[in-house]
Amino acid sequence: MSVAVRLGGWLGWVSSSISAAALCLAVGAAARADTPPWQRTETRAPCADFDTLRRPLFGDLHVHTSFSQDAYIRATRVTPQDAYDFARGQTVMLPDLAGASTRPVTLARPLDFTAVTDHAEFFGEVRVCTTPGSPAYGEDLCVRLRETGIDVDRMSQNNSLFSFPAGLPDPPDSHAFCSLPGVDCDGDAVSLWQETQAAAEGAYDRSAACAFTSLIGYEHTAAPLGAHLHRNVIFRNEAVPAFATSYLETKQGGAPEPLWSALESDCLEAGTGCEALTIPHNSNLSGGLRWPDPADADAAARRQAREPLVEIYQHKGASECRFDRLAGLGADTTDELCTFEQDPRQAQGPVFPRPAIEDYPRRNLVRNTLKDGLALEDGLGVNPFRLGFVGGTDTHSGTPGATEEAGWEGHRGGLDADVERRLSTVGFGSEQARFSPGGLTVAWAEENSRDALYSALERRETYATSGTRPVVRFFAGHLGGVVCGRPDFVENAYRRGTPMGGEIGPVQGGGSPRFAVLALKDPGSPGRAGTDLQRVQIVKAWVDGAGQTHERVFDVAGSPDGVAAVDTATCTPIGLGHSELCTVWRDPEFDRGQRALYYARVVENPTCRWSTLACKDAGVDPFSASCDAQAASAGPAFAACCLDEADDPFMEPLIQERAWTSPIWYRPEGVARLGARLGLRDQSDQDHLRLSLTFGRVPGGLDPAAEDLSVRLADDDEIYGVTLPAGALEARNERSWVFVDRSGSQGGVRSARFRINGRGEGKLDLSARRLDLSGADRSDHMIRVEVELGSLQADETRLAKLRGSQLRLGR
Amino acid sequence: MRHAACFAALGAALLLLQKILLPAGDDRLELVLAESDVERIYTAWQSETGVRPDAPTRARLLEEAIEDEILLREALALGLDHKEPIVRERLVQLARYLGSDAAPAAGLEAEARALGLDRRDPVVRRHLIQSMRLLLSRPTRNDAPSDAELEAYRVANAARFERPATLRFVHVYLSREGRPDLASDADRLLRWLRRERVAPHEGPALGDAFAAGARVGPASAARIDRLLGVGFSEQLAEAASGYWSGPHTSAYGLHLVWIERRDPARLPDVDEVRNELVHRLLRERREERLRRSLAELRGRYRIRVEIADARGAG
């Protein structure tokens, strides 16, 4: 199915002109049995390599180009089109110290998808300043903007002039030159936004080859007092708002609610087919302001709906958790792997002091925020912080996916154009040696298309990596038949469990659900072998009966004390780890009544950090006893080479690259059991449906007779939907409600029954006959089941198997 | 003039100067970059970059200045200064600033024009130049390339659009982990697959679970290597289709492979890559139209650049 999308400008013309041809391709291939559990909203060919059980697609959702003012002033001249070309394997030129674009860089392994996310703030200003002939071209501010990386201090000053409204609690609307006669910053912003869309369209492979997907996006850059409240906006398809709403338009209401309001009115509710989600990043630099408690349940639900993901790792550090090695203390953790890639600051602005670990804002960290979400759900009934994980580079050089440690060329244009700058301290006190090449987003998607990727993001079936490319599956639930070594591991997991990003309820019997992890090491790139895996961990967070939150990290596969090491002379690995790790694990401390979440962390064997490799190339060996002397003779910039575990809380010459899967949430009231049978007959209107669904806990005060009961089944089409109005279910007794209608006048429902059993579980049985279920594809494929009865809600997607004329879901 | 004006052959300006020597009766418009204009351009560059422009830079700067001047004149000839509200507001503002007491805006605007501010004010100039440039490069519905044009572009840029050869295959995976006799396990299984003529879709059930799936492709060699490790696709280069081959070594273990289909490298149809074709062609056309229009405009002018200082021009 496709929707008509109208756009302004020449992009709109391009889109409509390709529709006819793409539609023909789509219709031509309509006989395929490849049915996804999401709607197709685009006119494009289906992908030839569609896979119902999903494939890992590697991408970068955080990329700046010359369209971003802070990239432009650092001499980055790579355009969005160039950045998409780079992601697809072509070479781009980065600026040298003089600001001339002379450094060629190429991705060893192209990406599957990329979103260019330039700062929406000052879109207009950058253009008027960089277009010769623009009225403001000669203005002092513009002249300074165009200056390229000769003087680092000067560039930092420029940065504070031109970058986001940091350092000012109430930033000016825009720079003064926007109010000059003849300078129409808004008008120019629209045009730059259109060029951004056009570049994405030009790079998107709409053919059946599905070689590359571009996603349209931008960054909304809120930074009150320098606290990092930035977030990326990612759109589902080409239907996007006419304006990229920036912090300059929304600052009055703070962040992020006014942005969400703008997205709701200009996108989600605009009736144009527009869909968008937001992804915050660098909570590690947010001064504790990233995730305040929501005002009420509605605010919590809105947050959960608008913002399903967080960028847990990028160029400016990890946001998962934090442990200070020298102090022997963590920010609400004892997890010693949390020294990984930390920025010592708590915010970017000068207002915030660099804190001791005891004073570091605990909600700067994703894990703590997730824990607090569990506690908040106990009070609000909704978890405001249901965040899955993605990673990104945040490159300001227009180089998506440039995450390899070896030979890293920097992410800040002219500001880190050579190794000395990459190791030195510049603007806002940022110690560049502590920055890294950043991470990647991996999405489990049926195909490499915008609809498939966006759906994966929406359901959080994603994981972040610190830049390497391990492949990680993570499921939870009953998981009957899910056994390591068995070839139907993944199929059974999709039939009887929930993938990363989803939620589970209690399993029958009240014991621990099962958690399955299947991980492959990074297979390596030309000239560079992938690093073996060391171990798989499951990080559990939970809230106890007293409202206290807790966490625990379990080693579930591999070995924490692996024999692997690194030859410090050559940085080559010594000893083996694992090419693959698999486990099906039960939580030994599981408590059926406690809200919890679980995510997998897959840890590689140690390798040399980029700075270690760069320092060694310059003749400064971080492992040598005479490192300080070597650094002194190499130059002042190389002092950072000698920071190590003995004298620094975080820096480590050897790192362990890793992947973080989106969590799976355990909710005591969640779905304990789901079964459905769709009887598909050859005659029309003779299909039938039986659905059985058990909720783990029925909240006190729920009166099923006073609530609507709605049931919906869908794949890429609507299969079935019915809403029995409040009152339809009649109380038989205090624990049983029944609806019987032999005529089947409401959605063919002959009977519906809701019972609360002795364990407090609520079981719904529904039977409907004489239906038209022809929307259901007659093949093994994913079907989504949504059920709502008051505060009881289920949203489950399972692999349905075709047995004769029956499609069976669940057990 | 104090300095002897000389007509210097200066980079691209050379061509322009030749035009000046055209025979009399030339009805073109005259465009003179005076010595003071040239010096102002060099000084502006120096104040921006901190260095005196070198010879190629000087040539480029003069080129740009000539282009700007032409664009401005053309904008004025088209009456853009009367059509653009921004320009009119600016002129009113300037007249007010200069202390005019003409009350109605129209009067102020006229006064500013009488003072030549519509040509001299830098903000008005810049705006008109930019507007003219956008006007010259603005895509129109006539830019819509025909299928024949897209086809020609596709063929002319075949290297950019070519799709690599692809493979589609099913593989039976035997993990290195927990298999002490990996090679003999693989040999035994391969013999069995062949002897029993196991169908490709039934094969993977005889091996281990591969996290990224048992069916691969259609995928290029590069994509296959990204999935299974460098060199894997090369092992499949000679393997026959419709037959169990192997064992092939990946980053993870051994694989027995049934190739379902091979497709050679090919240039896709216009419809398959229409959006990228249109995007790139349109971009080229906009740039080309701008270049062509500028050249055409230049042809209407007799251009003279007065270079004051031979060393400066050197």
Interface residues (C-beta under 8 A of the other chain):
Chain A: W10 W13 V14 S15 S17 I18 A21 A22 C24 L25 A45 A48 D49 D51 L53 R55 P56 Q81 G89 R109 P110 T131 P132 G133 S134 P135 A136 Y137 G138 V143 R146 E147 I150 L180 P181 G182 V183 D184 A198 A199 E201 G202 A203 Y204 D205 R206 S207 A208 A209 A211 R469 V471 V472 R473 C484 G485 R486 P487 D488 F489 V490 L518 A519 L520 K521 P523 G524 S525 P526 G527 A529 G530 H578 S579 E580 L581 C582
Chain B: A44 S47 E48 T49 G50 E64 D68 L71 I86 V87 E89 R90 Q93 P122 V123 V124 R126 H127 I129 Q130 R133 P139 R141 D143 A144 R163 T166 R168 Y173 S175 R176 E177 G178 P204 A205 L206 G207 D208 A209 F210 A211 A212 G213 A214 R215 V216 G217 P218 A219 S220 A222 D225 R226 L227 L228 G229 V230 S250 A251 Y252 G253 P268 V270 D271 E272 V273 R274 N275 E276 V278 H279 R280 L282 R283
